[in-house]
Amino acid sequence: MISGYFKNGRAKEALEIFNKMVDDEVVVDCATVVSVLPVCGFLKELEVGRRVHELVKEKGWEKEVVVRNALVDMFAKCGSMEEARLVFDGMVQRDVVTWTSLINVYISNGDLRAALRLCFLMVLEGVKPNSVTLASLLSACGESNNLMDGRCLHGWAIRQKLEADVMVETSLIDMYAKCNRFDLSFQVFKRTSKRKTVPWNAILAGCIHNRLGNEAIKLFKEMLIEGMKPDGATLKSFLPAYAIHADLQQAMNMHSYLVRSGLLSNSEIATAVVDIYSKCGHLESAYKIFSGIPDKKKDIYLWSVIIAGFGAHGHGEIAVSLFKEMVRAGVKPNEVTFTSVLHACSHAGLVDEGLDLFKFMLINHQISPADDHYTCIVDLLGRSGRLDEAYDIIRTMPYTPSHAVWGALLGACVIHENAELGEKAAKRLFELEPENTGNYVLMAKIYSAVGRWKDAENMRRIINEIGLRKAPAHSLIQSKMEAKLNQENPVIYVTRAQIEVLDIDTSYIYRFLKGHGHIHIHVLVSKRCIEHEHRT
C-alpha cells in the first residue's frame, strides 16, 4: 500500500498509512522500512526518517545493505549530509547502489568534485560503477560545462563496454551538447541504434541548446522517416526550433501536424505553439490557440508566454490587460511573468502602470526583485526621461547591479542626451564588459550629441587602440525557394522576395533598395515588427 501510493504520486497518503500502522501497533518489517524511507526523503520528513532509523537499530536491520542504502538516500534528500555520511561510513558492505546514491546526492548539491572523488574511491574498493552511476556523472559534467571530465568518463565508458547502454548514450549526447560541442554530440548520436526515442530527444534538445533550429527540424523529419513515433518529451525538446528562426510557414506546418496527431490537447505542447506564433509575430494565431485552452488548464507558463508575446511586439496595454485577467483567474504570477509584463510596460511607455505592477510584486506577492525586474524599471523610467529616478533605483539596489541594468541607463542617456549620467553608467559598463563595443559607441554618440567632439573622438580612439571591432550585422533572406544568411553584406538586392532584416537601420536598407522594383520588406528591429512596402 505504501509503495503503491508513493509510485502514484500520493506521498502524503503513503506516509499516513505508515503512521497508522505504527499507531495500530501493526508489525513493521524490513520491507515496510525500505518502502517508507523514500517517502520520507521525498517529503523531506527528517524527524519521521530519524524515527524509522531508530526502529532499524532496535530491530537489528542495520546489516541489511538495502536498508542502509535507503537510509543514506533519505538523509541526503532531507538535507542532512552529515547523517547520510555517518550511515555510509559505518557500512561494512557497500554495493553499487550505495555508492551511486551518495554520488547523486553530491551532484544534486552541485558538488561535482566530491562526486568524482567518490567515484574514484568506489573503483578503488573494487565496486564497478554501472550505467546509472556513469549517466549521473555525465549529466553533472554537462550542467557544469565540464568537458574535460566528461571526455574522461566517455573514455572510461568505452573501456568498460558501457557506451552502448541507452542511458549512457543519452547522457553523452546531452553532455557534449551542453558543453557546446555539438559535433561530438552528433558523433555519439550517429553510433546509436536510432530505434529508441530517448537518444532522438537528447539530440533534438542539443540542437536547441546550441541554437541550431534548422538542424533540429531536419533531424525531426529524419526521425519520422525512420518510423519513430515522437512522444511528449520529443516535442518539448524540439518545438523551440521554430521559435529560433521565427519561420512562420514552418511553424504553420508543424501546427497542422500537431492538430492531425491530436497532440495539441497537451497543455505543454499548446504553450510551446503559442510561444512559436508569438515569436513569429503572428499574435492572432497565438491568441486563438490560447483562447481555445480551457481556463482550468491555463497555467502560469501559458499566461507568461502570451503576455510576453504581446509585450515583445509593442502591445503593452493588451499585455497588462492579460496580466490582470490572469490574477483575477486566481493564477499566481511568478518572477518570469512580472519580467514579461514590466518589459511590456517599458516598451509601450506605460510608466505609471509599470511602477504600479512593480509595487504590486513587492507588496502583494512579496517577490524579491531580480536583476531583470530592475532592468525593466530602469528602462521604463529612463525612456520616459526620469533619469534621476532611474539612477536612484540603481543606487538603492540590495546587490551589485549587472551590466544589463547599467546598459538600460546608458541607453536612456543616449535618448535624452544626458552626458553626466551617461558617463557614470559607461564607467561601470567598461569595467563589467570591457570588450563590448556597443558601450563605447553609445558614449561617443552622447558626446557628439552634446557637442563634446574631443571626448567623442577619444572614445573612437580607445576602440581602435584596444582593437575592438563591432560585430557585423546580418540579414536573413527568405524566398519561396530558400533562406540564406549573409554576414558580410547586410544589404542584398532582391526582387519580389520577403526580406527579414535583424537589427539593421531600416532607412539604410530602403536607400539601397531604391530603384530595384516592387519589394515587400518584413523588418524585425529590436523584436518589433514593421511592415513596409516600397515602390520606385
C-alpha positions as CSV (number, residue, x, y, z in Angstrom):
1,M,0.0,0.0,0.0
2,I,2.8,2.4,1.0
3,S,4.7,1.7,-2.2
4,G,1.6,1.9,-4.4
5,Y,0.5,5.3,-3.1
6,F,4.1,6.7,-3.4
7,K,4.5,5.4,-7.0
8,N,1.2,7.0,-8.0
9,G,2.3,10.5,-6.7
10,R,0.4,10.3,-3.4
11,A,3.3,10.5,-1.0
12,K,1.4,12.1,1.9
13,E,-1.2,9.4,1.9
14,A,1.7,6.8,1.9
15,L,3.1,8.4,5.0
16,E,-0.3,8.5,6.7
17,I,-0.6,4.7,6.1
18,F,2.7,4.1,7.8
19,N,1.8,6.3,10.8
20,K,-1.5,4.4,11.1
21,M,0.4,1.1,11.1
22,V,2.6,2.4,14.0
23,D,-0.4,3.7,15.9
24,D,-2.3,0.5,15.5
25,E,0.8,-1.5,16.5
26,V,0.9,-3.4,13.3
27,V,4.2,-5.3,13.0
28,V,6.6,-3.3,10.8
29,D,9.1,-5.5,8.8
30,C,12.2,-4.7,6.8
31,A,10.2,-4.3,3.5
32,T,8.0,-1.7,5.2
33,V,11.1,0.3,6.2
34,V,12.5,0.2,2.7
35,S,9.1,1.4,1.3
36,V,8.6,4.3,3.7
37,L,12.2,5.8,3.7
38,P,11.9,7.0,0.1
39,V,8.6,8.7,1.1
40,C,10.4,10.5,4.0
41,G,13.1,11.7,1.6
42,F,10.6,12.9,-1.0
43,L,8.6,14.8,1.6
44,K,11.7,15.9,3.5
45,E,10.3,14.5,6.7
46,L,13.6,14.2,8.5
47,E,12.1,13.6,12.0
48,V,10.0,10.7,10.7
49,G,13.0,9.4,8.9
50,R,15.0,9.5,12.2
51,R,12.3,7.6,14.0
52,V,12.4,4.9,11.3
53,H,16.2,4.8,11.7
54,E,15.8,4.2,15.4
55,L,13.4,1.4,14.6
56,V,16.0,-0.1,12.3
57,K,18.6,-0.1,15.1
58,E,16.1,-1.6,17.5
59,K,15.2,-4.4,15.1
60,G,18.8,-5.1,14.2
61,W,18.3,-4.4,10.5
62,E,21.4,-2.2,10.1
63,K,23.4,-5.0,8.5
64,E,20.9,-5.2,5.6
65,V,22.5,-3.4,2.6
66,V,19.1,-2.4,1.1
67,V,18.1,-0.8,4.4
68,R,21.3,1.2,4.7
69,N,21.1,2.3,1.1
70,A,17.5,3.6,1.8
71,L,18.8,5.4,4.9
72,V,21.6,7.1,3.0
73,D,19.3,8.3,0.3
74,M,16.7,9.5,2.8
75,F,19.1,11.5,5.0
76,A,20.7,13.1,1.9
77,K,17.4,14.1,0.3
78,C,16.3,15.6,3.7
79,G,19.5,17.8,3.6
80,S,21.3,16.0,6.4
81,M,24.6,15.1,4.7
82,E,26.3,14.5,8.0
83,E,23.9,11.7,9.0
84,A,24.0,10.3,5.4
85,R,27.7,10.1,5.5
86,L,27.7,8.6,9.0
87,V,25.5,5.7,7.8
88,F,27.6,5.3,4.6
89,D,30.9,5.3,6.5
90,G,29.5,2.7,9.0
91,M,28.7,0.2,6.3
92,V,30.9,-2.8,6.1
93,Q,29.5,-3.9,2.8
94,R,28.7,-1.2,0.1
95,D,27.3,-2.1,-3.3
96,V,27.0,0.0,-6.4
97,V,23.6,1.3,-5.3
98,T,25.1,2.6,-2.1
99,W,27.9,4.5,-3.9
100,T,25.6,5.8,-6.6
101,S,23.1,7.1,-4.0
102,L,25.8,9.2,-2.3
103,I,27.3,10.3,-5.6
104,N,23.8,11.5,-6.8
105,V,23.5,13.4,-3.5
106,Y,26.7,15.3,-4.1
107,I,25.6,16.0,-7.7
108,S,22.3,17.4,-6.6
109,N,24.1,19.7,-4.1
110,G,26.2,21.0,-7.0
111,D,29.5,19.4,-5.8
112,L,30.8,17.6,-8.9
113,R,34.3,17.4,-7.5
114,A,33.2,15.4,-4.4
115,A,31.0,13.2,-6.7
116,L,34.0,12.4,-8.9
117,R,36.3,11.7,-5.9
118,L,33.7,9.3,-4.5
119,C,33.5,7.5,-7.9
120,F,37.3,7.1,-7.8
121,L,37.1,5.7,-4.2
122,M,34.4,3.4,-5.4
123,V,36.6,1.9,-8.1
124,L,39.5,1.5,-5.6
125,E,37.2,-0.5,-3.3
126,G,36.5,-2.9,-6.2
127,V,33.0,-1.8,-6.9
128,K,32.4,-1.2,-10.6
129,P,30.2,1.8,-11.5
130,N,27.2,0.9,-13.6
131,S,25.3,2.8,-16.3
132,V,23.3,4.7,-13.7
133,T,26.4,6.0,-11.9
134,L,28.0,7.0,-15.2
135,A,24.9,8.7,-16.6
136,S,24.6,10.8,-13.4
137,L,28.2,11.9,-13.6
138,L,28.0,12.7,-17.3
139,S,24.8,14.8,-16.7
140,A,26.6,16.7,-14.0
141,C,29.5,17.4,-16.3
142,G,27.1,18.8,-18.9
143,E,25.3,21.0,-16.3
144,S,28.7,22.4,-15.1
145,N,30.1,22.7,-18.6
146,N,33.0,20.4,-17.6
147,L,34.1,19.0,-20.9
148,M,37.4,17.6,-19.7
149,D,36.0,15.3,-17.1
150,G,33.1,14.4,-19.4
151,R,35.5,13.2,-22.1
152,C,37.5,11.2,-19.4
153,L,34.2,9.5,-18.4
154,H,33.4,8.8,-22.0
155,G,36.8,7.1,-22.4
156,W,36.2,5.0,-19.3
157,A,32.7,4.0,-20.6
158,I,34.3,2.7,-23.8
159,R,36.9,0.7,-21.9
160,Q,34.2,-0.8,-19.7
161,K,32.0,-1.5,-22.7
162,L,29.1,0.7,-21.4
163,E,29.0,3.2,-24.2
164,A,26.2,1.2,-26.0
165,D,23.9,1.5,-23.0
166,V,21.0,3.8,-23.9
167,M,21.3,5.7,-20.6
168,V,25.0,6.3,-21.2
169,E,24.5,7.2,-24.9
170,T,21.8,9.7,-24.0
171,S,23.9,11.3,-21.2
172,L,26.9,11.6,-23.6
173,I,24.8,13.3,-26.3
174,D,23.4,15.7,-23.7
175,M,26.8,16.3,-22.0
176,Y,28.6,17.2,-25.3
177,A,25.7,19.4,-26.4
178,K,25.6,21.4,-23.1
179,C,29.4,21.8,-23.3
180,N,28.8,23.4,-26.8
181,R,30.5,20.5,-28.7
182,F,27.5,19.6,-30.9
183,D,29.9,17.9,-33.3
184,L,30.9,15.4,-30.7
185,S,27.3,15.1,-29.6
186,F,26.2,14.2,-33.1
187,Q,29.1,11.7,-33.5
188,V,27.7,9.8,-30.4
189,F,24.2,10.0,-31.8
190,K,25.2,8.6,-35.2
191,R,26.5,5.4,-33.4
192,T,23.2,4.8,-31.6
193,S,20.7,2.3,-33.0
194,K,18.1,5.1,-33.6
195,R,15.4,2.6,-32.6
196,K,14.7,4.3,-29.3
197,T,13.1,7.7,-28.7
198,V,15.4,8.8,-25.9
199,P,18.6,9.4,-28.0
200,W,16.5,11.3,-30.6
201,N,15.1,13.5,-27.8
202,A,18.6,14.2,-26.5
203,I,20.0,15.2,-29.9
204,L,17.0,17.5,-30.6
205,A,17.4,19.1,-27.2
206,G,21.1,19.5,-28.0
207,C,20.3,21.3,-31.3
208,I,18.0,23.8,-29.4
209,H,20.7,24.4,-26.7
210,N,23.2,25.3,-29.5
211,R,20.6,27.4,-31.3
212,L,20.6,25.1,-34.3
213,G,17.0,25.4,-35.3
214,N,17.2,24.2,-38.9
215,E,19.3,21.1,-37.9
216,A,16.6,20.2,-35.3
217,I,13.9,20.4,-37.9
218,K,15.9,18.2,-40.3
219,L,16.5,15.6,-37.6
220,F,12.9,15.6,-36.6
221,K,11.9,14.8,-40.2
222,E,14.6,12.1,-40.3
223,M,13.1,10.7,-37.1
224,L,9.7,10.4,-38.7
225,I,11.2,8.7,-41.8
226,E,12.9,6.2,-39.5
227,G,9.5,5.2,-38.3
228,M,10.0,6.6,-34.8
229,K,6.9,8.0,-33.0
230,P,7.5,11.3,-31.2
231,D,6.3,11.5,-27.6
232,G,5.6,14.5,-25.4
233,A,9.3,14.8,-24.4
234,T,10.3,14.8,-28.1
235,L,8.0,17.7,-28.9
236,K,9.0,19.7,-25.8
237,S,12.6,19.3,-26.8
238,F,12.1,20.1,-30.4
239,L,9.3,22.7,-30.8
240,P,11.5,25.7,-29.7
241,A,13.4,25.2,-33.0
242,Y,10.6,27.0,-34.8
243,A,10.9,30.0,-32.5
244,I,14.7,30.3,-33.1
245,H,14.3,31.5,-36.7
246,A,10.7,32.7,-36.4
247,D,9.8,30.9,-39.6
248,L,6.1,31.3,-39.8
249,Q,5.5,28.9,-42.7
250,Q,7.4,26.1,-41.0
251,A,5.5,26.9,-37.7
252,M,2.2,26.6,-39.5
253,N,3.2,23.2,-41.0
254,M,4.1,21.9,-37.6
255,H,0.9,23.3,-36.1
256,S,-1.1,21.3,-38.7
257,Y,0.9,18.1,-37.9
258,L,0.1,18.5,-34.1
259,V,-3.6,19.0,-34.9
260,R,-3.7,15.9,-37.1
261,S,-1.8,13.9,-34.5
262,G,-4.1,15.0,-31.7
263,L,-1.2,16.3,-29.7
264,L,-2.3,19.9,-29.3
265,S,-4.6,18.9,-26.5
266,N,-1.4,18.6,-24.3
267,S,-1.2,21.9,-22.4
268,E,2.7,22.0,-22.5
269,I,2.7,21.5,-26.3
270,A,0.0,24.1,-26.8
271,T,2.1,26.5,-24.7
272,A,5.1,25.9,-27.0
273,V,3.0,26.6,-30.1
274,V,1.6,29.8,-28.6
275,D,5.3,30.8,-27.9
276,I,6.3,30.0,-31.5
277,Y,3.5,32.0,-33.1
278,S,4.2,34.9,-30.7
279,K,7.9,34.9,-31.7
280,C,6.9,34.8,-35.4
281,G,4.8,37.9,-34.8
282,H,1.6,36.1,-35.6
283,L,-0.3,37.1,-32.5
284,E,-3.7,36.4,-33.9
285,S,-2.9,32.7,-34.2
286,A,-1.2,32.7,-30.8
287,Y,-4.2,34.2,-29.1
288,K,-6.6,31.9,-30.9
289,I,-4.8,28.8,-29.5
290,F,-4.6,30.4,-26.1
291,S,-8.3,31.1,-26.1
292,G,-9.1,27.6,-27.1
293,I,-7.5,26.1,-24.0
294,P,-9.9,25.6,-21.1
295,D,-9.4,28.1,-18.2
296,K,-8.7,25.3,-15.8
297,K,-5.7,24.2,-17.9
298,K,-4.2,27.7,-18.3
299,D,-1.2,27.5,-16.0
300,I,1.3,30.2,-15.2
301,Y,3.6,29.1,-18.1
302,L,0.9,29.6,-20.7
303,W,-0.1,33.0,-19.3
304,S,3.5,34.1,-19.1
305,V,4.1,33.2,-22.8
306,I,1.0,35.1,-24.1
307,I,1.8,38.1,-22.0
308,A,5.4,38.1,-23.2
309,G,4.3,37.7,-26.8
310,F,2.1,40.8,-26.8
311,G,4.6,42.8,-24.8
312,A,7.5,42.0,-27.1
313,H,5.6,43.3,-30.1
314,G,4.7,46.6,-28.5
315,H,1.2,45.8,-27.3
316,G,1.7,46.9,-23.8
317,E,-1.9,47.6,-23.0
318,I,-3.0,44.2,-24.0
319,A,-0.2,42.6,-22.1
320,V,-1.2,44.4,-18.9
321,S,-4.9,43.6,-19.5
322,L,-4.0,39.9,-19.8
323,F,-1.9,40.1,-16.7
324,K,-4.9,41.5,-14.7
325,E,-7.1,38.8,-16.2
326,M,-4.7,36.1,-15.1
327,V,-4.7,37.5,-11.5
328,R,-8.5,37.6,-11.5
329,A,-8.5,33.9,-12.6
330,G,-6.6,33.0,-9.5
331,V,-3.2,32.2,-11.2
332,K,-0.3,33.4,-9.1
333,P,2.3,35.3,-11.1
334,N,5.9,34.3,-10.8
335,E,9.2,36.2,-11.5
336,V,9.1,35.5,-15.2
337,T,5.5,36.8,-15.5
338,F,6.4,40.0,-13.8
339,T,9.5,40.4,-16.0
340,S,7.3,40.0,-19.1
341,V,4.7,42.5,-18.1
342,L,7.3,45.1,-16.9
343,H,9.1,44.7,-20.2
344,A,5.8,45.3,-22.0
345,C,5.2,48.5,-20.0
346,S,8.7,49.7,-20.7
347,H,8.4,49.3,-24.5
348,A,4.9,50.8,-24.6
349,G,5.7,53.8,-22.4
350,L,3.2,52.7,-19.7
351,V,5.2,54.3,-16.9
352,D,2.5,54.5,-14.2
353,E,1.2,51.0,-14.9
354,G,4.8,49.6,-14.8
355,L,5.5,51.3,-11.4
356,D,2.2,50.1,-10.0
357,L,2.9,46.5,-11.1
358,F,6.4,46.7,-9.5
359,K,4.8,47.8,-6.2
360,F,2.2,45.0,-6.6
361,M,5.0,42.5,-7.0
362,L,6.8,43.7,-3.8
363,I,3.8,44.2,-1.6
364,N,1.1,41.7,-2.7
365,H,3.4,38.8,-3.8
366,Q,6.5,39.6,-1.7
367,I,8.8,38.7,-4.6
368,S,12.3,40.0,-4.2
369,P,13.2,41.9,-7.4
370,A,15.6,40.1,-9.6
371,D,18.1,41.7,-12.0
372,D,15.7,41.5,-14.9
373,H,13.0,43.4,-12.9
374,Y,15.4,46.2,-12.0
375,T,16.5,46.4,-15.7
376,C,12.9,46.8,-16.8
377,I,12.2,49.5,-14.2
378,V,15.4,51.5,-15.1
379,D,14.5,51.2,-18.7
380,L,10.9,52.3,-18.0
381,L,11.9,55.4,-16.1
382,G,14.8,56.1,-18.4
383,R,12.8,56.0,-21.6
384,S,10.3,58.5,-20.1
385,G,13.0,60.9,-19.2
386,R,13.0,60.3,-15.5
387,L,16.7,59.6,-15.4
388,D,17.4,60.7,-11.9
389,E,14.8,58.4,-10.5
390,A,16.2,55.5,-12.6
391,Y,19.7,56.3,-11.2
392,D,18.3,56.4,-7.6
393,I,16.7,52.9,-8.2
394,I,20.1,51.6,-9.2
395,R,21.8,53.1,-6.1
396,T,19.3,51.5,-3.8
397,M,19.6,48.0,-5.2
398,P,20.3,45.4,-2.5
399,Y,23.0,43.8,-4.7
400,T,25.6,44.9,-7.3
401,P,23.8,46.0,-10.5
402,S,24.6,43.9,-13.6
403,H,25.7,45.2,-17.0
404,A,22.1,44.9,-18.1
405,V,20.9,47.4,-15.5
406,W,23.7,49.9,-16.3
407,G,23.1,49.3,-20.0
408,A,19.4,50.3,-19.7
409,L,20.5,53.6,-18.0
410,L,23.1,54.2,-20.7
411,G,20.6,53.6,-23.5
412,A,18.2,56.1,-21.8
413,C,21.0,58.7,-21.6
414,V,21.6,58.3,-25.3
415,I,17.9,59.1,-26.0
416,H,17.8,62.1,-23.7
417,E,21.5,63.2,-24.4
418,N,22.5,63.2,-20.7
419,A,26.3,63.1,-20.6
420,E,26.7,63.3,-16.8
421,L,24.7,60.1,-16.0
422,G,25.9,58.5,-19.2
423,E,29.5,58.8,-18.0
424,K,28.6,57.1,-14.7
425,A,26.8,54.3,-16.4
426,A,29.5,53.9,-19.1
427,K,32.3,53.8,-16.4
428,R,30.6,50.7,-14.8
429,L,30.0,49.1,-18.1
430,F,33.6,49.5,-19.2
431,E,34.5,47.6,-16.0
432,L,31.9,44.9,-16.4
433,E,32.2,44.2,-20.1
434,P,35.3,45.8,-21.5
435,E,35.1,44.1,-24.8
436,N,31.5,45.3,-25.6
437,T,32.0,47.8,-28.4
438,G,28.4,49.0,-28.1
439,N,29.0,50.8,-24.8
440,Y,31.9,52.8,-26.3
441,V,29.9,53.6,-29.4
442,L,26.9,54.8,-27.3
443,M,29.1,57.0,-25.2
444,A,30.7,58.5,-28.3
445,K,27.1,59.2,-29.6
446,I,26.2,61.0,-26.4
447,Y,29.4,63.2,-26.6
448,S,28.7,64.0,-30.2
449,A,25.1,64.9,-29.4
450,V,26.1,67.5,-26.8
451,G,29.0,68.9,-28.8
452,R,31.8,67.3,-26.9
453,W,33.7,66.4,-30.1
454,K,37.1,65.7,-28.4
455,D,35.6,63.2,-26.0
456,A,33.7,61.5,-28.8
457,E,36.9,61.2,-30.8
458,N,38.7,59.9,-27.6
459,M,36.1,57.1,-27.4
460,R,36.7,56.1,-31.0
461,R,40.5,56.2,-30.4
462,I,40.1,53.8,-27.4
463,I,38.1,51.4,-29.6
464,N,40.9,51.5,-32.2
465,E,43.7,51.2,-29.6
466,I,42.4,48.1,-27.9
467,G,41.4,46.5,-31.1
468,L,37.7,46.3,-30.5
469,R,35.5,45.6,-33.6
470,K,31.8,45.9,-33.9
471,A,30.2,42.5,-34.8
472,P,28.9,42.6,-38.4
473,A,25.2,42.9,-38.9
474,H,23.4,40.1,-40.6
475,S,20.3,39.5,-42.6
476,L,18.1,36.5,-43.3
477,I,16.9,36.5,-46.9
478,Q,13.8,34.3,-47.2
479,S,12.2,33.4,-50.6
480,K,9.9,30.7,-51.7
481,M,12.9,28.5,-52.6
482,E,15.5,29.0,-49.8
483,A,16.8,31.1,-46.9
484,K,20.3,32.4,-46.9
485,L,22.3,34.2,-44.1
486,N,24.6,36.9,-45.3
487,Q,27.0,38.5,-42.8
488,E,29.5,40.2,-45.0
489,N,27.0,42.4,-46.7
490,P,23.8,43.1,-44.7
491,V,22.0,44.6,-47.8
492,I,21.2,42.3,-50.6
493,Y,19.2,43.3,-53.7
494,V,16.3,41.0,-54.4
495,T,13.1,41.4,-56.3
496,R,9.7,40.1,-55.2
497,A,11.1,38.4,-52.1
498,Q,10.4,38.8,-48.5
499,I,13.3,40.2,-46.6
500,E,13.7,39.7,-42.9
501,V,16.4,42.1,-41.6
502,L,17.6,41.8,-38.0
503,D,18.8,44.8,-36.0
504,I,19.7,47.0,-39.0
505,D,18.7,50.6,-39.6
506,T,15.6,50.4,-41.9
507,S,16.3,53.7,-43.6
508,Y,19.7,52.4,-44.6
509,I,18.0,49.4,-46.3
510,Y,15.4,51.4,-48.1
511,R,18.0,53.8,-49.6
512,F,20.0,50.9,-51.1
513,L,16.8,49.1,-52.3
514,K,15.6,52.2,-54.2
515,G,15.2,51.5,-57.9
516,H,15.1,47.8,-57.7
517,G,11.5,47.0,-58.4
518,H,8.5,46.3,-56.2
519,I,9.9,45.0,-52.9
520,H,7.8,43.8,-49.9
521,I,10.0,44.1,-46.8
522,H,9.2,42.5,-43.5
523,V,11.6,44.1,-41.0
524,L,12.3,42.9,-37.4
525,V,14.1,45.6,-35.4
526,S,14.5,45.1,-31.7
527,K,11.8,42.4,-31.7
528,R,9.2,44.9,-33.0
529,C,7.5,44.1,-36.3
530,I,7.3,46.8,-39.0
531,E,6.0,46.2,-42.5
532,H,7.0,48.5,-45.3
533,E,6.1,48.4,-49.0
534,H,8.4,50.3,-51.3
535,R,7.7,51.2,-54.9
536,T,10.0,53.0,-57.3
